[in-house]
Amino acid sequence: MTHNCYYFEQVVWPAWEQTLNETKIKLKTINKRVAFKCSNNLIPLDEIVLEFIHLICDKLELTTSLINVNNSTRWVISPNCGATSIFIGTTRDTFEDKIVKQLEYEAYNDMAFSEMSKLCKEVRNKIPTIERICICHRLGQVPVGEISVFIATSSPQRKAAIEATEWLINSLKERVPIWKKELYSDGSSSWKENKEQPLNTTIQSNHF
């Protein structure tokens, strides 16, 4: 699995992105719509895309759009795994004695993606049974009640998935360069590091 992840991350995915960008440029020049056609004896395009996506081990996303929980959850779930652990973080309406209107997140994208990739590799070394990992984080404005972070892992064992997800959210807050600005109802605001009080991130062995 590790070799497959490396191959898709270092070879297939960059080639696909390059082809996609070249195709977009060509489509703009010819100004035509494109239709995918499939006969009965061919595998439908959506199945091909889904099969390819499922070969990718880690899904990392920084987005200013709403996080699609359903799509991310479906991607993490694997037929080889009996457990999927999910963490969802939302904007709460108070901080100490102040009423929060919304949060604003900023990140150094390249550094953030690099560190998120390191976290995925580290947690796989700690818990080899982890099959898939999804880390999505909102950027920009996130009003009260909306999802700011989604982390999910799948594994044949429930304890492994639960511990991996907990380790990832704790480590993400400690290490990934993402900052948040709290905007309060009285018009004031405050920049904060995107982390909480230090927690024990040690992973136990003997997962089941």
C-alpha positions as CSV (number, residue, x, y, z in Angstrom):
1,M,0.0,0.0,0.0
2,T,2.8,2.4,0.8
3,H,4.4,1.9,-2.6
4,N,1.0,2.5,-4.3
5,C,0.5,5.7,-2.4
6,Y,4.0,7.0,-3.4
7,Y,3.4,6.1,-7.0
8,F,0.1,7.9,-7.3
9,E,1.3,10.9,-5.3
10,Q,4.6,11.3,-7.1
11,V,3.8,10.1,-10.6
12,V,0.1,9.6,-11.5
13,W,-1.3,12.7,-9.7
14,P,1.2,15.3,-11.1
15,A,0.7,13.8,-14.6
16,W,-3.1,14.0,-14.3
17,E,-2.9,17.6,-13.1
18,Q,-0.7,18.6,-16.0
19,T,-3.0,16.9,-18.5
20,L,-6.0,18.5,-16.9
21,N,-4.5,22.0,-17.1
22,E,-3.5,21.5,-20.7
23,T,-7.0,20.3,-21.5
24,K,-8.5,23.3,-19.9
25,I,-6.4,25.6,-22.0
26,K,-7.3,23.8,-25.2
27,L,-11.0,23.9,-24.3
28,K,-10.8,27.6,-23.9
29,T,-9.3,28.0,-27.3
30,I,-11.7,25.8,-29.2
31,N,-14.8,27.1,-27.2
32,K,-16.7,23.8,-27.4
33,R,-18.5,21.7,-24.9
34,V,-17.2,18.1,-24.2
35,A,-19.4,15.1,-23.8
36,F,-18.2,11.7,-22.6
37,K,-19.8,8.8,-24.4
38,C,-19.9,5.2,-23.3
39,S,-21.2,2.0,-25.0
40,N,-22.7,-0.9,-23.2
41,N,-19.5,-3.0,-23.5
42,L,-17.4,-0.3,-21.8
43,I,-17.0,0.5,-18.1
44,P,-19.0,3.7,-17.3
45,L,-16.9,6.8,-16.8
46,D,-18.1,7.4,-13.3
47,E,-17.0,3.9,-12.2
48,I,-13.6,4.4,-13.8
49,V,-13.2,7.7,-11.9
50,L,-14.4,6.2,-8.6
51,E,-12.0,3.2,-9.0
52,F,-9.1,5.6,-9.6
53,I,-10.0,7.8,-6.7
54,H,-10.2,4.8,-4.4
55,L,-6.6,3.9,-5.3
56,I,-5.5,7.2,-3.6
57,C,-4.7,6.7,0.0
58,D,-4.8,10.3,1.4
59,K,-7.3,13.1,0.6
60,L,-6.0,16.5,1.7
61,E,-8.0,19.7,1.1
62,L,-7.8,23.4,2.0
63,T,-11.0,25.1,0.8
64,T,-13.0,28.3,1.1
65,S,-16.1,26.4,0.2
66,L,-18.3,24.3,2.5
67,I,-16.8,21.0,3.4
68,N,-18.8,18.2,1.7
69,V,-19.1,15.7,4.6
70,N,-21.0,13.1,2.6
71,N,-18.5,12.9,-0.2
72,S,-15.5,12.8,2.1
73,T,-17.1,10.1,4.3
74,R,-18.0,8.0,1.2
75,W,-14.4,8.3,0.0
76,V,-12.9,7.2,3.4
77,I,-15.1,4.2,3.8
78,S,-13.4,1.1,2.4
79,P,-14.7,-2.5,1.8
80,N,-11.6,-3.7,3.5
81,C,-12.3,-1.8,6.7
82,G,-14.9,-2.4,9.4
83,A,-14.4,1.0,11.1
84,T,-14.4,4.6,10.1
85,S,-13.7,7.3,12.7
86,I,-14.7,10.9,12.0
87,F,-14.0,14.2,13.7
88,I,-15.9,17.3,12.7
89,G,-15.0,20.7,14.2
90,T,-17.5,23.6,14.0
91,T,-17.4,27.2,14.9
92,R,-18.8,27.7,18.4
93,D,-20.7,30.9,19.4
94,T,-18.8,31.9,22.5
95,F,-15.2,32.2,23.7
96,E,-14.8,32.9,27.4
97,D,-17.1,35.8,28.0
98,K,-17.4,37.0,24.3
99,I,-20.0,36.2,21.7
100,V,-18.4,34.9,18.5
101,K,-19.9,35.9,15.1
102,Q,-17.5,33.9,12.9
103,L,-13.9,32.7,12.4
104,E,-11.5,33.6,9.7
105,Y,-8.8,31.1,8.8
106,E,-5.5,31.7,6.9
107,A,-2.8,29.3,5.9
108,Y,0.5,29.0,4.1
109,N,-1.0,26.5,1.6
110,D,2.3,24.8,0.4
111,M,3.6,24.5,3.9
112,A,0.3,23.3,5.2
113,F,-0.1,20.6,2.6
114,S,3.5,19.5,3.2
115,E,2.9,19.1,6.9
116,M,-0.4,17.4,6.4
117,S,1.3,14.8,4.2
118,K,3.9,14.3,6.9
119,L,1.1,13.7,9.4
120,C,-0.4,11.0,7.2
121,K,2.9,9.2,6.8
122,E,3.6,9.4,10.5
123,V,0.2,8.0,11.6
124,R,0.5,5.2,9.1
125,N,3.9,4.3,10.6
126,K,2.4,4.3,14.1
127,I,-0.8,2.4,13.0
128,P,0.0,0.4,9.9
129,T,-3.6,-0.9,9.5
130,I,-5.0,2.6,8.5
131,E,-6.4,2.3,5.0
132,R,-7.5,5.8,4.1
133,I,-7.1,9.3,5.5
134,C,-9.1,12.4,4.8
135,I,-8.2,15.9,6.1
136,C,-10.2,18.9,5.1
137,H,-9.8,22.4,6.5
138,R,-11.8,25.5,5.7
139,L,-10.1,28.8,4.9
140,G,-11.6,32.2,4.9
141,Q,-14.8,33.0,6.8
142,V,-16.5,30.3,8.7
143,P,-19.7,31.4,10.5
144,V,-21.0,29.9,13.8
145,G,-22.3,26.4,13.3
146,E,-20.4,25.7,10.1
147,I,-17.7,23.0,9.7
148,S,-14.2,24.2,9.9
149,V,-12.3,20.9,9.9
150,F,-13.1,17.3,8.9
151,I,-10.8,14.4,9.6
152,A,-11.6,10.8,9.0
153,T,-9.7,7.5,8.9
154,S,-10.7,3.9,8.1
155,S,-9.2,0.7,9.4
156,P,-10.2,-2.9,9.9
157,Q,-10.2,-2.3,13.6
158,R,-12.2,0.4,15.4
159,K,-9.6,1.3,18.0
160,A,-7.0,1.9,15.4
161,A,-9.3,4.3,13.4
162,I,-10.4,6.2,16.6
163,E,-6.8,6.6,17.8
164,A,-5.5,7.7,14.4
165,T,-8.3,10.3,14.0
166,E,-7.6,11.7,17.5
167,W,-3.9,11.8,16.9
168,L,-4.4,13.6,13.5
169,I,-6.6,16.4,14.9
170,N,-4.3,17.0,17.8
171,S,-1.2,17.0,15.6
172,L,-2.8,19.2,13.0
173,K,-3.6,21.9,15.5
174,E,0.0,21.6,16.9
175,R,1.9,21.6,13.6
176,V,0.1,22.7,10.5
177,P,0.5,26.5,9.8
178,I,-3.1,27.6,10.0
179,W,-4.2,30.6,11.9
180,K,-7.7,31.8,12.9
181,K,-9.2,35.2,13.6
182,E,-12.1,35.4,16.0
183,L,-14.7,38.1,15.2
184,Y,-16.9,39.1,18.1
185,S,-20.4,40.6,18.2
186,D,-19.1,43.8,19.8
187,G,-17.0,44.5,16.6
188,S,-13.6,43.5,18.1
189,S,-11.5,40.6,16.9
190,S,-8.5,38.6,17.9
191,W,-5.9,36.5,16.0
192,K,-5.1,33.1,17.6
193,E,-3.0,30.1,16.8
194,N,-5.1,27.3,15.6
195,K,-4.4,25.1,18.6
196,E,-5.8,24.2,22.0
197,Q,-4.1,23.2,25.2
198,P,-1.4,20.4,24.7
199,L,-2.9,16.9,24.9
200,N,-1.3,13.5,25.1
201,T,-0.9,12.4,21.5
202,T,0.8,9.1,22.3
203,I,-0.7,6.2,20.4
204,Q,-1.1,2.9,22.3
205,S,-0.4,-0.5,20.6
206,N,-2.6,-3.6,20.4
207,H,-5.4,-2.2,18.3
208,F,-8.5,-4.2,17.9
